[in-house]
Amino acid sequence: MELLDNLKDIILNANSFQKSKNYYFENHICSQTGNNIKVNLDFKLSNEDNDKIMKFGVCNHCKKVFYYYDFESKSF
Ligand SMILES: [Zn+2]
């Protein structure tokens, strides 16, 4: 349930969405604090059908969600 709760919390409370330039994290000047905040893209959503993945994370201060699209590299 924890992951589902995480997902619901992030998506339902999202203030806005912004494409990240990085697979792992995004630095942004937070509108809430005025500080440069590093947001780790801790979560990964994957589509088994087309191998697309979306990494995402949220700034806990301003609730802006950063996401990054990629393709899963399959190891055979
Ligand atoms: Zn922020």
N, CA, C, O and the ligand as a Tripos MOL2 file, in Angstrom:
@<TRIPOS>MOLECULE
protein
  305   303    77     0     0
PROTEIN
NO_CHARGES

@<TRIPOS>ATOM
      1 N           0.8290   -1.2250    0.0000 N.3       1 MET1
      2 CA          0.0000    0.0000    0.0000 C.3       1 MET1
      3 C           0.8580    1.2670    0.0000 C.2       1 MET1
      4 O           0.4170    2.3400   -0.4120 O.2       1 MET1
      5 N           2.0910    1.1080    0.4740 N.am      2 GLU2
      6 CA          2.9060    2.3070    0.5980 C.3       2 GLU2
      7 C           3.1290    3.0010   -0.7400 C.2       2 GLU2
      8 O           3.0120    4.2220   -0.8460 O.2       2 GLU2
      9 N           3.4540    2.2050   -1.7630 N.am      3 LEU3
     10 CA          3.7050    2.7920   -3.0730 C.3       3 LEU3
     11 C           2.4510    3.4320   -3.6490 C.2       3 LEU3
     12 O           2.5040    4.5060   -4.2480 O.2       3 LEU3
     13 N           1.3370    2.7660   -3.4620 N.am      4 LEU4
     14 CA          0.0800    3.3220   -3.9540 C.3       4 LEU4
     15 C          -0.2310    4.6410   -3.2410 C.2       4 LEU4
     16 O          -0.6870    5.6040   -3.8560 O.2       4 LEU4
     17 N           0.0230    4.6610   -1.9420 N.am      5 ASP5
     18 CA         -0.1860    5.8920   -1.1810 C.3       5 ASP5
     19 C           0.7420    7.0020   -1.6660 C.2       5 ASP5
     20 O           0.3380    8.1590   -1.7850 O.2       5 ASP5
     21 N           2.0030    6.6260   -1.9470 N.am      6 ASN6
     22 CA          2.9580    7.5920   -2.4870 C.3       6 ASN6
     23 C           2.4540    8.1820   -3.7940 C.2       6 ASN6
     24 O           2.4570    9.3970   -3.9960 O.2       6 ASN6
     25 N           2.0220    7.2890   -4.6720 N.am      7 LEU7
     26 CA          1.5650    7.7120   -5.9910 C.3       7 LEU7
     27 C           0.3550    8.6320   -5.8790 C.2       7 LEU7
     28 O           0.3020    9.6830   -6.5170 O.2       7 LEU7
     29 N          -0.6130    8.2280   -5.0640 N.am      8 LYS8
     30 CA         -1.8130    9.0460   -4.8880 C.3       8 LYS8
     31 C          -1.4620   10.4020   -4.3060 C.2       8 LYS8
     32 O          -1.9640   11.4340   -4.7510 O.2       8 LYS8
     33 N          -0.5960   10.3850   -3.3050 N.am      9 ASP9
     34 CA         -0.2090   11.6230   -2.6400 C.3       9 ASP9
     35 C           0.4590   12.5870   -3.6230 C.2       9 ASP9
     36 O           0.1690   13.7830   -3.6410 O.2       9 ASP9
     37 N           1.3580   12.0350   -4.4380 N.am     10 ILE10
     38 CA          2.1080   12.8790   -5.3670 C.3      10 ILE10
     39 C           1.2010   13.4420   -6.4560 C.2      10 ILE10
     40 O           1.2080   14.6440   -6.7200 O.2      10 ILE10
     41 N           0.4250   12.5690   -7.0820 N.am     11 ILE11
     42 CA         -0.3740   12.9950   -8.2260 C.3      11 ILE11
     43 C          -1.5430   13.8970   -7.8000 C.2      11 ILE11
     44 O          -1.8210   14.9150   -8.4320 O.2      11 ILE11
     45 N          -2.2080   13.5020   -6.7280 N.am     12 LEU12
     46 CA         -3.3880   14.2700   -6.3090 C.3      12 LEU12
     47 C          -3.0250   15.6350   -5.7470 C.2      12 LEU12
     48 O          -3.8080   16.5810   -5.8450 O.2      12 LEU12
     49 N          -1.8300   15.7400   -5.1540 N.am     13 ASN13
     50 CA         -1.4240   17.0100   -4.5550 C.3      13 ASN13
     51 C          -0.4830   17.8190   -5.4420 C.2      13 ASN13
     52 O           0.0050   18.8740   -5.0370 O.2      13 ASN13
     53 N          -0.2280   17.3240   -6.6520 N.am     14 ALA14
     54 CA          0.7250   17.9950   -7.5400 C.3      14 ALA14
     55 C           0.2550   19.4020   -7.8700 C.2      14 ALA14
     56 O          -0.9090   19.6290   -8.2020 O.2      14 ALA14
     57 N           1.1740   20.3250   -7.7720 N.am     15 ASN15
     58 CA          0.8930   21.7170   -8.1060 C.3      15 ASN15
     59 C           1.0650   21.9440   -9.5990 C.2      15 ASN15
     60 O           0.2550   22.6180  -10.2350 O.2      15 ASN15
     61 N           2.1270   21.3740  -10.1480 N.am     16 SER16
     62 CA          2.3910   21.4470  -11.5790 C.3      16 SER16
     63 C           3.3800   20.3460  -11.9440 C.2      16 SER16
     64 O           3.9740   19.7090  -11.0740 O.2      16 SER16
     65 N           3.5420   20.1370  -13.2370 N.am     17 PHE17
     66 CA          4.4520   19.1040  -13.7250 C.3      17 PHE17
     67 C           5.4930   19.7450  -14.6270 C.2      17 PHE17
     68 O           5.1850   20.6150  -15.4420 O.2      17 PHE17
     69 N           6.7370   19.2970  -14.4640 N.am     18 GLN18
     70 CA          7.7930   19.8290  -15.3180 C.3      18 GLN18
     71 C           8.7250   18.7070  -15.7390 C.2      18 GLN18
     72 O           9.1190   17.8680  -14.9300 O.2      18 GLN18
     73 N           9.0710   18.7070  -17.0190 N.am     19 LYS19
     74 CA          9.9830   17.7020  -17.5410 C.3      19 LYS19
     75 C          11.3750   17.9440  -16.9740 C.2      19 LYS19
     76 O          11.8880   19.0620  -17.0030 O.2      19 LYS19
     77 N          11.9690   16.8880  -16.4630 N.am     20 SER20
     78 CA         13.3190   16.9820  -15.9120 C.3      20 SER20
     79 C          14.3480   16.8050  -17.0130 C.2      20 SER20
     80 O          14.0830   16.1400  -18.0150 O.2      20 SER20
     81 N          15.5290   17.4010  -16.8300 N.am     21 LYS21
     82 CA         16.6050   17.2600  -17.8090 C.3      21 LYS21
     83 C          17.5130   16.0920  -17.4560 C.2      21 LYS21
     84 O          18.4410   15.7650  -18.1960 O.2      21 LYS21
     85 N          17.2350   15.4680  -16.3150 N.am     22 ASN22
     86 CA         18.1440   14.4630  -15.7950 C.3      22 ASN22
     87 C          17.3780   13.2240  -15.3610 C.2      22 ASN22
     88 O          16.2570   13.3200  -14.8600 O.2      22 ASN22
     89 N          17.9810   12.0730  -15.5530 N.am     23 TYR23
     90 CA         17.3550   10.7990  -15.1800 C.3      23 TYR23
     91 C          17.2370   10.6390  -13.6670 C.2      23 TYR23
     92 O          16.2980   10.0150  -13.1740 O.2      23 TYR23
     93 N          18.1990   11.2090  -12.9320 N.am     24 TYR24
     94 CA         18.2920   10.9340  -11.4980 C.3      24 TYR24
     95 C          17.7100   12.0160  -10.5900 C.2      24 TYR24
     96 O          17.1210   11.7180   -9.5520 O.2      24 TYR24
     97 N          17.8800   13.2640  -10.9900 N.am     25 PHE25
     98 CA         17.4150   14.3450  -10.1130 C.3      25 PHE25
     99 C          17.2300   15.6300  -10.9140 C.2      25 PHE25
    100 O          17.6360   15.7140  -12.0730 O.2      25 PHE25
    101 N          16.6250   16.6110  -10.2970 N.am     26 GLU26
    102 CA         16.4710   17.9320  -10.9160 C.3      26 GLU26
    103 C          16.6920   18.9880   -9.8380 C.2      26 GLU26
    104 O          16.1270   18.9090   -8.7480 O.2      26 GLU26
    105 N          17.5140   19.9680  -10.1580 N.am     27 ASN27
    106 CA         17.6790   21.1060   -9.2550 C.3      27 ASN27
    107 C          16.7230   22.2000   -9.6980 C.2      27 ASN27
    108 O          16.6400   22.5100  -10.8860 O.2      27 ASN27
    109 N          16.0150   22.7750   -8.7710 N.am     28 HIS28
    110 CA         15.1400   23.8680   -9.1750 C.3      28 HIS28
    111 C          15.0850   24.9390   -8.0860 C.2      28 HIS28
    112 O          15.2440   24.6700   -6.8950 O.2      28 HIS28
    113 N          14.8530   26.1650   -8.5550 N.am     29 ILE29
    114 CA         14.6720   27.2550   -7.6160 C.3      29 ILE29
    115 C          13.2250   27.1820   -7.1570 C.2      29 ILE29
    116 O          12.3000   27.4330   -7.9290 O.2      29 ILE29
    117 N          13.0470   26.8390   -5.9040 N.am     30 CYS30
    118 CA         11.7040   26.5970   -5.3980 C.3      30 CYS30
    119 C          10.9360   27.8970   -5.1870 C.2      30 CYS30
    120 O          11.4300   28.8360   -4.5630 O.2      30 CYS30
    121 N           9.7220   27.9290   -5.7190 N.am     31 SER31
    122 CA          8.9010   29.1350   -5.5980 C.3      31 SER31
    123 C           8.4220   29.3340   -4.1610 C.2      31 SER31
    124 O           8.0830   30.4450   -3.7530 O.2      31 SER31
    125 N           8.4020   28.2440   -3.4080 N.am     32 GLN32
    126 CA          7.9150   28.3010   -2.0320 C.3      32 GLN32
    127 C           8.9740   28.8230   -1.0660 C.2      32 GLN32
    128 O           8.6720   29.6250   -0.1820 O.2      32 GLN32
    129 N          10.1980   28.3740   -1.2300 N.am     33 THR33
    130 CA         11.2620   28.7100   -0.2850 C.3      33 THR33
    131 C          12.2870   29.6830   -0.8530 C.2      33 THR33
    132 O          13.0150   30.3280   -0.0990 O.2      33 THR33
    133 N          12.3480   29.7940   -2.1980 N.am     34 GLY34
    134 CA         13.3520   30.6340   -2.8260 C.3      34 GLY34
    135 C          14.7220   29.9900   -2.8720 C.2      34 GLY34
    136 O          15.6810   30.5840   -3.3640 O.2      34 GLY34
    137 N          14.8110   28.7790   -2.3610 N.am     35 ASN35
    138 CA         16.0830   28.0690   -2.3320 C.3      35 ASN35
    139 C          16.2480   27.1540   -3.5380 C.2      35 ASN35
    140 O          15.2770   26.7570   -4.1820 O.2      35 ASN35
    141 N          17.5080   26.8300   -3.8240 N.am     36 ASN36
    142 CA         17.8040   25.8510   -4.8490 C.3      36 ASN36
    143 C          17.6240   24.4660   -4.2410 C.2      36 ASN36
    144 O          18.3830   24.0700   -3.3560 O.2      36 ASN36
    145 N          16.6290   23.7350   -4.7100 N.am     37 ILE37
    146 CA         16.2820   22.4490   -4.1150 C.3      37 ILE37
    147 C          16.5800   21.3280   -5.0950 C.2      37 ILE37
    148 O          16.2420   21.4080   -6.2760 O.2      37 ILE37
    149 N          17.2170   20.2820   -4.5870 N.am     38 LYS38
    150 CA         17.4790   19.1000   -5.3990 C.3      38 LYS38
    151 C          16.3460   18.1060   -5.1910 C.2      38 LYS38
    152 O          16.1030   17.6530   -4.0720 O.2      38 LYS38
    153 N          15.6600   17.7720   -6.2700 N.am     39 VAL39
    154 CA         14.5640   16.8120   -6.1870 C.3      39 VAL39
    155 C          15.0170   15.5030   -6.8170 C.2      39 VAL39
    156 O          15.2870   15.4500   -8.0170 O.2      39 VAL39
    157 N          15.1000   14.4620   -6.0260 N.am     40 ASN40
    158 CA         15.4650   13.1470   -6.5450 C.3      40 ASN40
    159 C          14.2640   12.5000   -7.2230 C.2      40 ASN40
    160 O          13.1530   12.5090   -6.6940 O.2      40 ASN40
    161 N          14.5090   11.9430   -8.3970 N.am     41 LEU41
    162 CA         13.4300   11.2320   -9.0960 C.3      41 LEU41
    163 C          13.4170    9.7940   -8.5830 C.2      41 LEU41
    164 O          13.9020    8.8720   -9.2390 O.2      41 LEU41
    165 N          12.8570    9.6370   -7.4100 N.am     42 ASP42
    166 CA         12.9220    8.3600   -6.6900 C.3      42 ASP42
    167 C          11.9850    7.2980   -7.2410 C.2      42 ASP42
    168 O          12.1990    6.1070   -7.0180 O.2      42 ASP42
    169 N          10.9590    7.7130   -7.9520 N.am     43 PHE43
    170 CA          9.9440    6.7550   -8.3930 C.3      43 PHE43
    171 C          10.0770    6.4400   -9.8790 C.2      43 PHE43
    172 O          10.5520    7.2560  -10.6680 O.2      43 PHE43
    173 N           9.6500    5.2490  -10.2310 N.am     44 LYS44
    174 CA          9.7230    4.8180  -11.6190 C.3      44 LYS44
    175 C           8.4580    4.0700  -11.9870 C.2      44 LYS44
    176 O           8.0630    3.1060  -11.3310 O.2      44 LYS44
    177 N           7.8370    4.5400  -13.0540 N.am     45 LEU45
    178 CA          6.6470    3.8710  -13.5760 C.3      45 LEU45
    179 C           7.0340    3.2560  -14.9090 C.2      45 LEU45
    180 O           7.6030    3.9360  -15.7640 O.2      45 LEU45
    181 N           6.7350    1.9860  -15.0960 N.am     46 SER46
    182 CA          7.1400    1.3580  -16.3500 C.3      46 SER46
    183 C           5.9590    0.6880  -17.0280 C.2      46 SER46
    184 O           5.0420    0.1810  -16.3830 O.2      46 SER46
    185 N           6.0140    0.7050  -18.3460 N.am     47 ASN47
    186 CA          4.9920    0.0740  -19.1540 C.3      47 ASN47
    187 C           5.5950   -1.1720  -19.8040 C.2      47 ASN47
    188 O           6.4490   -1.0710  -20.6840 O.2      47 ASN47
    189 N           5.1530   -2.3200  -19.3720 N.am     48 GLU48
    190 CA          5.7110   -3.5770  -19.8630 C.3      48 GLU48
    191 C           5.4520   -3.7680  -21.3490 C.2      48 GLU48
    192 O           6.1880   -4.4770  -22.0350 O.2      48 GLU48
    193 N           4.4110   -3.1340  -21.8320 N.am     49 ASP49
    194 CA          3.9940   -3.3340  -23.2080 C.3      49 ASP49
    195 C           4.9300   -2.6630  -24.2070 C.2      49 ASP49
    196 O           5.2570   -3.2440  -25.2420 O.2      49 ASP49
    197 N           5.3580   -1.4450  -23.9010 N.am     50 ASN50
    198 CA          6.2040   -0.7330  -24.8680 C.3      50 ASN50
    199 C           7.5620   -0.3460  -24.2960 C.2      50 ASN50
    200 O           8.3230    0.3820  -24.9330 O.2      50 ASN50
    201 N           7.8710   -0.8380  -23.0780 N.am     51 ASP51
    202 CA          9.1680   -0.6010  -22.4380 C.3      51 ASP51
    203 C           9.4290    0.8540  -22.0800 C.2      51 ASP51
    204 O          10.5540    1.2120  -21.7340 O.2      51 ASP51
    205 N           8.4140    1.6880  -22.1570 N.am     52 LYS52
    206 CA          8.5950    3.0760  -21.7410 C.3      52 LYS52
    207 C           8.6420    3.1590  -20.2180 C.2      52 LYS52
    208 O           7.9230    2.4400  -19.5240 O.2      52 LYS52
    209 N           9.4880    4.0340  -19.7150 N.am     53 ILE53
    210 CA          9.4890    4.2780  -18.2790 C.3      53 ILE53
    211 C           9.3910    5.7740  -18.0100 C.2      53 ILE53
    212 O           9.7800    6.6020  -18.8340 O.2      53 ILE53
    213 N           8.8720    6.0900  -16.8640 N.am     54 MET54
    214 CA          8.8370    7.4800  -16.4310 C.3      54 MET54
    215 C           9.4090    7.5280  -15.0180 C.2      54 MET54
    216 O           8.8770    6.9040  -14.1000 O.2      54 MET54
    217 N          10.4860    8.2660  -14.8550 N.am     55 LYS55
    218 CA         11.0410    8.5100  -13.5280 C.3      55 LYS55
    219 C          10.3740    9.7740  -13.0220 C.2      55 LYS55
    220 O          10.1340   10.6940  -13.8040 O.2      55 LYS55
    221 N          10.0700    9.8400  -11.7430 N.am     56 PHE56
    222 CA          9.4830   11.0750  -11.2410 C.3      56 PHE56
    223 C           9.7480   11.2650   -9.7500 C.2      56 PHE56
    224 O          10.0320   10.3220   -9.0100 O.2      56 PHE56
    225 N           9.6420   12.5020   -9.3560 N.am     57 GLY57
    226 CA          9.8330   12.8710   -7.9620 C.3      57 GLY57
    227 C           9.1480   14.1970   -7.7260 C.2      57 GLY57
    228 O           8.7930   14.9020   -8.6710 O.2      57 GLY57
    229 N           8.9620   14.5350   -6.4550 N.am     58 VAL58
    230 CA          8.2190   15.7550   -6.1380 C.3      58 VAL58
    231 C           9.0150   16.6230   -5.1720 C.2      58 VAL58
    232 O           9.6920   16.1170   -4.2780 O.2      58 VAL58
    233 N           8.9240   17.9260   -5.3610 N.am     59 CYS59
    234 CA          9.4840   18.8590   -4.3960 C.3      59 CYS59
    235 C           8.4820   18.9630   -3.2510 C.2      59 CYS59
    236 O           7.3400   19.3710   -3.4580 O.2      59 CYS59
    237 N           8.9050   18.5980   -2.0580 N.am     60 ASN60
    238 CA          7.9790   18.5790   -0.9260 C.3      60 ASN60
    239 C           7.5750   19.9770   -0.4560 C.2      60 ASN60
    240 O           6.6370   20.1210    0.3290 O.2      60 ASN60
    241 N           8.2740   21.0000   -0.9300 N.am     61 HIS61
    242 CA          7.9580   22.3650   -0.5100 C.3      61 HIS61
    243 C           6.8560   22.9860   -1.3750 C.2      61 HIS61
    244 O           5.8960   23.5560   -0.8580 O.2      61 HIS61
    245 N           7.0100   22.8660   -2.7050 N.am     62 CYS62
    246 CA          6.0460   23.5230   -3.6010 C.3      62 CYS62
    247 C           5.1600   22.5270   -4.3360 C.2      62 CYS62
    248 O           4.2670   22.9250   -5.0850 O.2      62 CYS62
    249 N           5.4050   21.2070   -4.1240 N.am     63 LYS63
    250 CA          4.5930   20.1390   -4.7260 C.3      63 LYS63
    251 C           4.6600   20.1160   -6.2420 C.2      63 LYS63
    252 O           3.7380   19.6520   -6.9130 O.2      63 LYS63
    253 N           5.7720   20.6270   -6.7750 N.am     64 LYS64
    254 CA          5.9800   20.5200   -8.2140 C.3      64 LYS64
    255 C           6.5600   19.1370   -8.5130 C.2      64 LYS64
    256 O           7.4880   18.6810   -7.8450 O.2      64 LYS64
    257 N           5.9970   18.4820   -9.5260 N.am     65 VAL65
    258 CA          6.4380   17.1300   -9.8840 C.3      65 VAL65
    259 C           7.3570   17.1980  -11.1020 C.2      65 VAL65
    260 O           7.0210   17.8100  -12.1160 O.2      65 VAL65
    261 N           8.5060   16.5680  -10.9860 N.am     66 PHE66
    262 CA          9.4490   16.4840  -12.0960 C.3      66 PHE66
    263 C           9.4450   15.0640  -12.6440 C.2      66 PHE66
    264 O           9.4290   14.0910  -11.8900 O.2      66 PHE66
    265 N           9.4610   14.9640  -13.9620 N.am     67 TYR67
    266 CA          9.3970   13.6320  -14.5760 C.3      67 TYR67
    267 C          10.3780   13.5430  -15.7290 C.2      67 TYR67
    268 O          10.7660   14.5480  -16.3240 O.2      67 TYR67
    269 N          10.7650   12.3230  -16.0250 N.am     68 TYR68
    270 CA         11.7240   12.0730  -17.1010 C.3      68 TYR68
    271 C          11.3330   10.7950  -17.8260 C.2      68 TYR68
    272 O          11.1640    9.7470  -17.2020 O.2      68 TYR68
    273 N          11.1900   10.8820  -19.1440 N.am     69 TYR69
    274 CA         10.8290    9.7100  -19.9390 C.3      69 TYR69
    275 C          12.0630    9.0120  -20.4820 C.2      69 TYR69
    276 O          13.0260    9.6560  -20.8970 O.2      69 TYR69
    277 N          12.0220    7.7170  -20.4720 N.am     70 ASP70
    278 CA         13.1200    6.9460  -21.0380 C.3      70 ASP70
    279 C          12.5780    5.5890  -21.4650 C.2      70 ASP70
    280 O          11.3910    5.3000  -21.3200 O.2      70 ASP70
    281 N          13.4610    4.7770  -21.9860 N.am     71 PHE71
    282 CA         13.0810    3.4080  -22.3230 C.3      71 PHE71
    283 C          13.8490    2.4530  -21.4230 C.2      71 PHE71
    284 O          15.0300    2.6540  -21.1400 O.2      71 PHE71
    285 N          13.1660    1.4230  -20.9860 N.am     72 GLU72
    286 CA         13.8070    0.4200  -20.1530 C.3      72 GLU72
    287 C          14.8200   -0.3460  -21.0060 C.2      72 GLU72
    288 O          14.5140   -0.8030  -22.1070 O.2      72 GLU72
    289 N          16.0200   -0.4720  -20.4700 N.am     73 SER73
    290 CA         17.0100   -1.2910  -21.1760 C.3      73 SER73
    291 C          16.8570   -2.7270  -20.6990 C.2      73 SER73
    292 O          17.0450   -3.0330  -19.5220 O.2      73 SER73
    293 N          16.5210   -3.5770  -21.6110 N.am     74 LYS74
    294 CA         16.2670   -4.9660  -21.2470 C.3      74 LYS74
    295 C          17.5560   -5.7770  -21.3030 C.2      74 LYS74
    296 O          18.3050   -5.7020  -22.2770 O.2      74 LYS74
    297 N          17.8050   -6.5410  -20.2640 N.am     75 SER75
    298 CA         18.9600   -7.4310  -20.2820 C.3      75 SER75
    299 C          18.4810   -8.8590  -20.4920 C.2      75 SER75
    300 O          17.7020   -9.3860  -19.6980 O.2      75 SER75
    301 N          18.9380   -9.4630  -21.5400 N.am     76 PHE76
    302 CA         18.4990  -10.8190  -21.8590 C.3      76 PHE76
    303 C          19.4550  -11.8710  -21.3100 C.2      76 PHE76
    304 O          19.2270  -13.0670  -21.4930 O.2      76 PHE76
    305 ZN          9.9240   23.4510   -4.9560 Zn       77 ZN77
@<TRIPOS>BOND
     1     1     2 1
     2     2     3 1
     3     3     4 2
     4     3     5 am
     5     5     6 1
     6     6     7 1
     7     7     8 2
     8     7     9 am
     9     9    10 1
    10    10    11 1
    11    11    12 2
    12    11    13 am
    13    13    14 1
    14    14    15 1
    15    15    16 2
    16    15    17 am
    17    17    18 1
    18    18    19 1
    19    19    20 2
    20    19    21 am
    21    21    22 1
    22    22    23 1
    23    23    24 2
    24    23    25 am
    25    25    26 1
    26    26    27 1
    27    27    28 2
    28    27    29 am
    29    29    30 1
    30    30    31 1
    31    31    32 2
    32    31    33 am
    33    33    34 1
    34    34    35 1
    35    35    36 2
    36    35    37 am
    37    37    38 1
    38    38    39 1
    39    39    40 2
    40    39    41 am
    41    41    42 1
    42    42    43 1
    43    43    44 2
    44    43    45 am
    45    45    46 1
    46    46    47 1
    47    47    48 2
    48    47    49 am
    49    49    50 1
    50    50    51 1
    51    51    52 2
    52    51    53 am
    53    53    54 1
    54    54    55 1
    55    55    56 2
    56    55    57 am
    57    57    58 1
    58    58    59 1
    59    59    60 2
    60    59    61 am
    61    61    62 1
    62    62    63 1
    63    63    64 2
    64    63    65 am
    65    65    66 1
    66    66    67 1
    67    67    68 2
    68    67    69 am
    69    69    70 1
    70    70    71 1
    71    71    72 2
    72    71    73 am
    73    73    74 1
    74    74    75 1
    75    75    76 2
    76    75    77 am
    77    77    78 1
    78    78    79 1
    79    79    80 2
    80    79    81 am
    81    81    82 1
    82    82    83 1
    83    83    84 2
    84    83    85 am
    85    85    86 1
    86    86    87 1
    87    87    88 2
    88    87    89 am
    89    89    90 1
    90    90    91 1
    91    91    92 2
    92    91    93 am
    93    93    94 1
    94    94    95 1
    95    95    96 2
    96    95    97 am
    97    97    98 1
    98    98    99 1
    99    99   100 2
   100    99   101 am
   101   101   102 1
   102   102   103 1
   103   103   104 2
   104   103   105 am
   105   105   106 1
   106   106   107 1
   107   107   108 2
   108   107   109 am
   109   109   110 1
   110   110   111 1
   111   111   112 2
   112   111   113 am
   113   113   114 1
   114   114   115 1
   115   115   116 2
   116   115   117 am
   117   117   118 1
   118   118   119 1
   119   119   120 2
   120   119   121 am
   121   121   122 1
   122   122   123 1
   123   123   124 2
   124   123   125 am
   125   125   126 1
   126   126   127 1
   127   127   128 2
   128   127   129 am
   129   129   130 1
   130   130   131 1
   131   131   132 2
   132   131   133 am
   133   133   134 1
   134   134   135 1
   135   135   136 2
   136   135   137 am
   137   137   138 1
   138   138   139 1
   139   139   140 2
   140   139   141 am
   141   141   142 1
   142   142   143 1
   143   143   144 2
   144   143   145 am
   145   145   146 1
   146   146   147 1
   147   147   148 2
   148   147   149 am
   149   149   150 1
   150   150   151 1
   151   151   152 2
   152   151   153 am
   153   153   154 1
   154   154   155 1
   155   155   156 2
   156   155   157 am
   157   157   158 1
   158   158   159 1
   159   159   160 2
   160   159   161 am
   161   161   162 1
   162   162   163 1
   163   163   164 2
   164   163   165 am
   165   165   166 1
   166   166   167 1
   167   167   168 2
   168   167   169 am
   169   169   170 1
   170   170   171 1
   171   171   172 2
   172   171   173 am
   173   173   174 1
   174   174   175 1
   175   175   176 2
   176   175   177 am
   177   177   178 1
   178   178   179 1
   179   179   180 2
   180   179   181 am
   181   181   182 1
   182   182   183 1
   183   183   184 2
   184   183   185 am
   185   185   186 1
   186   186   187 1
   187   187   188 2
   188   187   189 am
   189   189   190 1
   190   190   191 1
   191   191   192 2
   192   191   193 am
   193   193   194 1
   194   194   195 1
   195   195   196 2
   196   195   197 am
   197   197   198 1
   198   198   199 1
   199   199   200 2
   200   199   201 am
   201   201   202 1
   202   202   203 1
   203   203   204 2
   204   203   205 am
   205   205   206 1
   206   206   207 1
   207   207   208 2
   208   207   209 am
   209   209   210 1
   210   210   211 1
   211   211   212 2
   212   211   213 am
   213   213   214 1
   214   214   215 1
   215   215   216 2
   216   215   217 am
   217   217   218 1
   218   218   219 1
   219   219   220 2
   220   219   221 am
   221   221   222 1
   222   222   223 1
   223   223   224 2
   224   223   225 am
   225   225   226 1
   226   226   227 1
   227   227   228 2
   228   227   229 am
   229   229   230 1
   230   230   231 1
   231   231   232 2
   232   231   233 am
   233   233   234 1
   234   234   235 1
   235   235   236 2
   236   235   237 am
   237   237   238 1
   238   238   239 1
   239   239   240 2
   240   239   241 am
   241   241   242 1
   242   242   243 1
   243   243   244 2
   244   243   245 am
   245   245   246 1
   246   246   247 1
   247   247   248 2
   248   247   249 am
   249   249   250 1
   250   250   251 1
   251   251   252 2
   252   251   253 am
   253   253   254 1
   254   254   255 1
   255   255   256 2
   256   255   257 am
   257   257   258 1
   258   258   259 1
   259   259   260 2
   260   259   261 am
   261   261   262 1
   262   262   263 1
   263   263   264 2
   264   263   265 am
   265   265   266 1
   266   266   267 1
   267   267   268 2
   268   267   269 am
   269   269   270 1
   270   270   271 1
   271   271   272 2
   272   271   273 am
   273   273   274 1
   274   274   275 1
   275   275   276 2
   276   275   277 am
   277   277   278 1
   278   278   279 1
   279   279   280 2
   280   279   281 am
   281   281   282 1
   282   282   283 1
   283   283   284 2
   284   283   285 am
   285   285   286 1
   286   286   287 1
   287   287   288 2
   288   287   289 am
   289   289   290 1
   290   290   291 1
   291   291   292 2
   292   291   293 am
   293   293   294 1
   294   294   295 1
   295   295   296 2
   296   295   297 am
   297   297   298 1
   298   298   299 1
   299   299   300 2
   300   299   301 am
   301   301   302 1
   302   302   303 1
   303   303   304 2
@<TRIPOS>SUBSTRUCTURE
     1 MET1         2 RESIDUE 1 A MET
     2 GLU2         6 RESIDUE 1 A GLU
     3 LEU3        10 RESIDUE 1 A LEU
     4 LEU4        14 RESIDUE 1 A LEU
     5 ASP5        18 RESIDUE 1 A ASP
     6 ASN6        22 RESIDUE 1 A ASN
     7 LEU7        26 RESIDUE 1 A LEU
     8 LYS8        30 RESIDUE 1 A LYS
     9 ASP9        34 RESIDUE 1 A ASP
    10 ILE10       38 RESIDUE 1 A ILE
    11 ILE11       42 RESIDUE 1 A ILE
    12 LEU12       46 RESIDUE 1 A LEU
    13 ASN13       50 RESIDUE 1 A ASN
    14 ALA14       54 RESIDUE 1 A ALA
    15 ASN15       58 RESIDUE 1 A ASN
    16 SER16       62 RESIDUE 1 A SER
    17 PHE17       66 RESIDUE 1 A PHE
    18 GLN18       70 RESIDUE 1 A GLN
    19 LYS19       74 RESIDUE 1 A LYS
    20 SER20       78 RESIDUE 1 A SER
    21 LYS21       82 RESIDUE 1 A LYS
    22 ASN22       86 RESIDUE 1 A ASN
    23 TYR23       90 RESIDUE 1 A TYR
    24 TYR24       94 RESIDUE 1 A TYR
    25 PHE25       98 RESIDUE 1 A PHE
    26 GLU26      102 RESIDUE 1 A GLU
    27 ASN27      106 RESIDUE 1 A ASN
    28 HIS28      110 RESIDUE 1 A HIS
    29 ILE29      114 RESIDUE 1 A ILE
    30 CYS30      118 RESIDUE 1 A CYS
    31 SER31      122 RESIDUE 1 A SER
    32 GLN32      126 RESIDUE 1 A GLN
    33 THR33      130 RESIDUE 1 A THR
    34 GLY34      134 RESIDUE 1 A GLY
    35 ASN35      138 RESIDUE 1 A ASN
    36 ASN36      142 RESIDUE 1 A ASN
    37 ILE37      146 RESIDUE 1 A ILE
    38 LYS38      150 RESIDUE 1 A LYS
    39 VAL39      154 RESIDUE 1 A VAL
    40 ASN40      158 RESIDUE 1 A ASN
    41 LEU41      162 RESIDUE 1 A LEU
    42 ASP42      166 RESIDUE 1 A ASP
    43 PHE43      170 RESIDUE 1 A PHE
    44 LYS44      174 RESIDUE 1 A LYS
    45 LEU45      178 RESIDUE 1 A LEU
    46 SER46      182 RESIDUE 1 A SER
    47 ASN47      186 RESIDUE 1 A ASN
    48 GLU48      190 RESIDUE 1 A GLU
    49 ASP49      194 RESIDUE 1 A ASP
    50 ASN50      198 RESIDUE 1 A ASN
    51 ASP51      202 RESIDUE 1 A ASP
    52 LYS52      206 RESIDUE 1 A LYS
    53 ILE53      210 RESIDUE 1 A ILE
    54 MET54      214 RESIDUE 1 A MET
    55 LYS55      218 RESIDUE 1 A LYS
    56 PHE56      222 RESIDUE 1 A PHE
    57 GLY57      226 RESIDUE 1 A GLY
    58 VAL58      230 RESIDUE 1 A VAL
    59 CYS59      234 RESIDUE 1 A CYS
    60 ASN60      238 RESIDUE 1 A ASN
    61 HIS61      242 RESIDUE 1 A HIS
    62 CYS62      246 RESIDUE 1 A CYS
    63 LYS63      250 RESIDUE 1 A LYS
    64 LYS64      254 RESIDUE 1 A LYS
    65 VAL65      258 RESIDUE 1 A VAL
    66 PHE66      262 RESIDUE 1 A PHE
    67 TYR67      266 RESIDUE 1 A TYR
    68 TYR68      270 RESIDUE 1 A TYR
    69 TYR69      274 RESIDUE 1 A TYR
    70 ASP70      278 RESIDUE 1 A ASP
    71 PHE71      282 RESIDUE 1 A PHE
    72 GLU72      286 RESIDUE 1 A GLU
    73 SER73      290 RESIDUE 1 A SER
    74 LYS74      294 RESIDUE 1 A LYS
    75 SER75      298 RESIDUE 1 A SER
    76 PHE76      302 RESIDUE 1 A PHE
    77 ZN77       305 GROUP 0 **** ****
